[in-house]
């Protein structure tokens, strides 16, 4: 793509994102393949790489520079993802049984008529709501990170993480849970992440037990606070008003 066309498409992208108060610093250069990207209201994407076929990111999620999203289907609302994180790393990206594991050499051999690498179907990774992922974390493909989970810096995640678990290490292990089981159950049932930041600010979010009492069994209705859909090829930007 030539320089001037990229400028034109980046301008079109910024205009579409601005309608939904989103930012995407990487521009169209961050989209690595033919894909569809859906961003809800207030999403902040800094200098990141996206290599997923179809990815949705929930409202107010903030992903800082240096993150690589490879095989990710969805990231929930109110998530915080630090630098150096890779999510959806292919488990079988390098053939261990070949002479060399180098991907370029393997590709050359395949193009020369050699035996192709047998790839298992890639599984998608799913990140729940209000997930906090620390710096330099590696999460393999096919993993589900539960709502409210915290992943400590430099952890390697090889299996699913339960909701509201705090996981640290390589491989990652559950150290403890953020809240007691009955509070976790109540928070998940309330679906509080469907509330706007202003609604949440009026609630005692500093005390989840009191928050549940304030909600009194209310289940927040599922709706989207506006979203923008970006398609790479052919390039298009669609804005959808809040529902």
N, C-alpha and C positions, 0 to 999 in steps of 0.2 A: 504494500500500500504506500502510495507516495505521500510526501510530507503534507501537502496542502489538503489532500482528501482526509488525512487523519485529523488535521486541525478542524476541518468542517464537521466531521463526525463527532469529535470531542466536544465541540461547541453545542451541537445538537443534544449530546448526552447530558452535558451540564445543565442545559435549559430544562430538559425533562426531569432531571434529578431535583432541581431547585423547586419545582412545583410541589414536590413531596418532602422538601427540606432534608434531602439526602445529599451525601457527598461520596465521590468515588475518585480519589486522587490519581489512581493508576490509569484512568481513562480506558479507551478501548484496547490499549496495549495489554491490560491485565487480563483480557479474555482470551484464553489460549486455544479454544476450539469452537466449532459451531455449537452454540449453547443458548439457553434461555435463563436469564437472571431476573428474579423478582425481589424487589426491595420494598419493604413496608416503610411507613413514615419514620423519618428521623434516623435512618441507618447511616453510620459513618464507616466508610471503607477507605483506608489510607493507601499507601503503596503496597498492594498485595497482588498475588497471582491467583487466577481462578481457572481451573481445568476440569470442570464438571459439565455434564451434558445439560442438566436442569437443576438449578439451585434456587431456593427461596430463603431469604434472610428476614427475620422478624423485626418488628418496630424497635427502634432505639438501641439496637445492637451496635457495638463499637469494636472494630477490628483494626488494630494498629499496623504500621508498616512491617514488612518482612514476613507476613503470613502467607502460606501456600495452601490453597484449598483444592484438593485433587479429585477425590471421588466422594463428594458431599452432596446429599440430597436436600437437607434443610438445616438451618440454624435458627433457634427460637428467638423470642423477644427478650430484651434486657440482658443480652449476653455481653461479656467483656473478654476479649481475646488479645493476649499480649504478643510481643514481637518474637519472631523466630519459631512460631508454631507451624507445624505441618499436620493437616487433618486429612484423613483418607488415603494414607500412603499404601500403595499396592504391595501386597504381601509377596507377590511372585514377579517382581519387576525385573529380576536378574536371574537367568538360568544357572543354578548351581552345578548341574550335571554337565554343562558344556565346558570346553577348554577354558574359555574366558567368560566372565560375567559382564563384560563391558557392553553396554547397550548398542553403541555404534558398530562395533565389530559383529555383534549378533545380527543387526539389521543388514549389514553388508553381505553376510553369509546367506541370509534369507533371500536377498535380492539376486544373489548369484545362483539361485536354484537349490540351495541346501535345505535340509530338513527344517521346517518352521518350528518356532517355539510354540509349544502347546500352552495356551493361556486359559486358565480357568476364568469363568465369568467374574467380573469385578463387582464386589458388593459395595453398596453405598453406605456412607456414614451419616448418622443423624445426631444432631446436637439439640438438646431440649432447651427450655426457657431458663433465663437467669443463671446460665452456666458461666463460671469464671475459670479461664484457662491461663495458667502462668507462662512465663517465658520459656522458649525452647522445648516445648512439649511436642512429642510425636504420637499421633493417634493413628492406628492402622485402619485400613478399609473395613467396612462392615460392622463398625462399632456403634453402639448407641450410648450416648452420654445422657443420663437422666436429668430432669429439671432440677435446678438448685444445686447441682454438683460443683465441687471445686477441685481442679486438677493442679497439683503443685508443680512448680517450675522444674524443668528438665526431666519430667516423668515420661515413661514409655507406656502407652495404654494399649494392651493387647486383647482386652475383653471388656464387655459391657460394664458401665458404671451405674450403680443404683441412684435414684433421686436423692438429693441432699447429702450424698456421701462426699467426704474429703479424701482424695486419693493422692498418694505420693509414692515415688520410687520407680525403679526400672527392673522388672516390670512393676507397674503401678499396683498398689494394694490399698484397700480401704483402711484408713487410720481411725476414723470415727465418723459420726453423722452430725450434721449441724444442729439438728433438733431431735426431740423425743419422737418416737414412732407415731403417737397420736396427733402431734402437731404436723408432722410430715403428711400424714393421711389427710388432715384437714386442709392444708395448703394446696395439695394436689387436687382435692375435690372442689375447692373454691375457684380454681382457674383464675387466680388473681392477676395473672399476666395479661388478661384481656382488658384490664382497667388502664386508663390513661395515666401518665405521670402526675397530672394535676389531681386526679381522683385518689391516687395512692398517697399523695402528699397530705391529704386530709385525713388519712388513717394512721393509726399508731404502728407504722412499719418497723419501728425500733423494738417492738415487742410482739412477735408473731402470735402469741397466745391471745393478747388483747385484740390484735387485728382480727383473728377468727371470731372473737366475741362480738366485735363491731360489725362484722359481716353477717353474723347470725345465720349461718348456713346458706347464705346467698351464693349462687353460682354465677360468676360474671359471664355475660353473654359473649359468644364468640363473634367477633366482627373485625374487619381490618380498618385501620385508621388512615386509609389511602395507601396506594402502592404504585410503583413504577415497574414496568416489565421491559427488559432490554434483551433484544435478540441480536446475535452477532452476524449471522449470514442467512438471508439478507439483513443488513443492519436496520433496526427500527427501535423506537422508544415510545412506549404507550403509558399514559398516565391514567390511573383509575381513582376516582374520588372515593372518599371514606364511605363505608357501609356499616 
